[in-house]
Amino acid sequence: MSLIEALNWRYAVKKMNGEPAEQEKVDKIIEAIHLAPTSSGLQPFRLIVITDQELKEKITPIAYNQSQITDSSHLLVFAAFENYTEEGIDETFSRMNAERGLPDSTTDAYKAQLKGMVLSRTAEENFNHATHQAYIGLGAAIAQAALLKVDSTPMEGFNGPELDKLLGLNEKGLKSIVLLPLGNRDEANDWLANLKKVRTPMDKFLIEYK
């Protein structure tokens, strides 16, 4: 199945049937997120994977009782760092150079330039930037899930501060930004399952400069 075919197959599932997604497929979705590009390779977000049913049940009211939370087999939580730090940037580039067999000084000029730009911004600006990077990972996850015929539903409808408290994210310098339940659609009980996929017409969506 091509990516276009997969994206036509997928939709934002409103009702899942509780059957587990295959772990091998979930592992590939996680790897796609891990391999997603981010600005300067900093990966300023973390992925939390929840399969514990009791924990999912605690999250459900935080997510306004959306049933996909408990009916999913894996709940992915994307959490962005509240800010960039000099230590975090140093650690990233030291690891890059070590794994590539390069002297640590190789990236000194670029790293200094990056620090000058990033560390001069406010924490809010950096959190917004980190959030954008996490959404690149979300897009990779949705596409990979569709290719594997694993259903997913991106969700911004939840109380972030409550979820952060429940998962202890504040202590890690993280804030939850989007959820992605993974599982299998319940076509018989999902009102959206058999409706036509509708998008803005291409002649209105696409703007070209030739």
JONOR-V431329 format. One line per field, one symbol per residue. ss: DSSP state (2 for helix, 1 for strand, 0 for the rest). psi: psi as a letter, one per 30 degrees, with the letter a starting at -180 (. if undefined). A space follows every 10 residues. Layout:
ss=???
psi=???
This chain:
ss=0022222220 0000010000 0022222222 2222200022 2000111111 0022222222 2200000222 2001111111 1000022222 2222222220 0002222222 2222222200 0022222222 2222222222 2222222000 1111100002 2222222002 2201111111 1110102220 0000000000 0222200000
psi=kleeeefeel ljkfklgfkk kkeeeeeeee eeeefkklkg gfihllkkkk fjeeeeeefe ffhhhkffef flekjkkkkk kfllleeeee eeeeeeeeff hlkffegeee eeeeeeeeff lleeeeeeee eeeefeeeee eeeeeeeghk kljkkfilje eeeeeefhee fgglkkfklj kkbkkiefgj ffegkkkklk keffekjkj.
